[in-house]
């Protein structure tokens, strides 16, 4: 069973990594860079948090930081250092990489996927209902963050850094972290509101 899954994962990786063009090379490289994360998060913070709930901006910042810390460290300590699955660029011949090195030895699960999906899930849950706005506007806000998380994850296989299985499991781990932090934030805010009304 494990061998079959690994064969499928390797085939999918070869397909993603082998289908490329110059425009996609630069797009996937850009999406994968940390500076692009900063741009996306600043835009999300400006367009969602500061427009909708400017007095509670600190709650969102704390939530995003917690998501990043838990997803990033959890992906390394709970998975990469335990499972010890080699990245495809360390394990396979002929992996195509664009303007990037292979990085650390192990790749399961993808920290990029875990981080992106944790943050996107948290912000999606917080802003999925925009009172007084159309569904289209809501999709352009929180929905865009989910598309960004998918693009970020895809870029890691495209650039030769991760198998698709690393990305799917990393995304699932990130979604769980995002949901936990959202529940925690909701509970803390309810406690704060009760104390303010007393």
N, C-alpha and C positions, 0 to 999 in steps of 0.2 A: 504493500500500500504506500509506504513512505517513498519507495523507489519510483513508483508510478507518478506520484505527486511531484517528485523532484524532476522527472523527465518532462512532465507537462510545464512545470515552472521554467525549466531551462529552454524548452521550445518557445514559450511565450516571450521569454527574455530575448532570445535570438531574433524573434520577429520584430519586437519593439526596437531593439538596438540596431537592427539591420535596415529599418525603413527610415530614411532621413533625407533631408534636403538642406540647403544652406540657410534659408529663412528659418526653418524649424530648429536648426542647430543653435542659432543665436537666441531664438525665443526660449528654448528649453534651458539654455545656459543662463539666461537672464532670470527666468522664473526660479531657478535653483539657488541663486545668490542671496546672501543674507541682506544685502542692501535693498533688494526688491521686497523682502519681507517688511522692512522698515517702512517703505513707501506704502504698501498695502495696509499695514496696521495704522499708520498715521491717517490715511484717508478714511479708513473705517471708523477710527476714533472721532475724526472731525465730522463725518457725515451722519454717523449713527448716534454716538454717545453725546457729543456736544450739542447736537440739534434736538435730541429727544429728551435727554435727562442731564442737563449740564451740572446740576447740583450733586449728582451721584457719580460723577466721572471716576472718582477714586475707587469705587466698588468695582467698576469694569477693569481698571488698571490692575488692581489686586488680583482679580479673577484671571486675567490674561497672564500675569506673571506666574501665578500658581499653576496654571495649565502648562506653561512652558517648562517650569522646573520639574513638575511631576512627569510629564510626558518625556522630556529629554533624559532625565536621570533614570526614569523607570525603563525606558527602551534600552538603555545601556546596562544597568545593573541587573534587571530582571530577565533580560533576553540576550543581548549580545554577548555578555560575559558568561552566560550560562549555557546557551545553545551552541555558541561558537561555530556558526555557519559562515563559511568564507564568502566574501563578496564575489560576484561573478568575475570581476576584473582580476581577482587573485586566483580564481579556480578554473577559468576557461581561457582557451586560446582565441585570439582574433577579436577580442572585445573592442568595439569602437568607442573611443572617448574623445570629447570635444572640449579643449581648453580646461581640462581638469585632471587631477591625479586620482589614483584609486582610493586613497584615504586609509582609514583604519582597516584592520584585517577582517573583522566580522561585520556582517550586514543584517542579521535577523534580530530584531525588527528595524525598519527604517526610522531613524529619529526625525528626519524631515517630515515623513508622512504622519508620524505620531504627533509632532508639534503642530503641524498645519491643521490636522483634523481636530485636535483638542481645542485650539483657539476658534476655528470655524464653527464647531459644534456649540461651544459656549455662547458665541455671539449670535448664532442662528437661534438658539433657544431663547435668548434674551430679547431679540428684536424680530422674531418671526411674525408677530402681530403688530402692525403699525396702525394704531387707531386713526381713522380718518383718512387713510391712504389706500390707494388701489393695490390689488394683488401684484400688479406689474412693478410698482415702486418697491414693494417688499422684496420681490425677487432680485431687483437691482441692488438692494442693500445686502441683507444677510445671504441671499442666494448666490451673489457674486463671490462671497467668501468661500462657499462650498466648491464653486468652480475653481477658485484659486487653489484650494487644497488638493483637488483632483489633478490640476495641471502641475502643481509642485511635485506630487507623488509620481506622476507619469514621467516627469523630467529625469527622475533618478534612474529609471530603467533605460530611458533614451540615452542618457549620458554614460551608461555602463556601470553605475554604482550599486544597483540593487536588482534582485530578482523581483518579478511581480508579486510573488508570495510574501516577500519582505514588506512590500508596500501595502498589500491588503491587510496583513496582520498588524502592521504599524498603524494603519488608518483605523482599524477596529479598536486597538488599544487607545488611540487618541480620542475616538468618539466616547469611549467609556470614561476617560479622564475628564473630558469636557462636560459630560452629563453629571458626573459627581461634583465638579466645581460649581456648575449651575445650581444644583440642588443645595449645596452649601451656601452659596450666595443668597439664594431665595430664602433660606431659613434664617440667615443672619439679618437680612433686610426686614423680614417679618418681625423678628425680635426687636429690632431698632424702632420700627413703626409702633409696636405696642408700648415700648418705653416712652416714646415721644407723646403718645396720646394719653398717658396716665397723668 
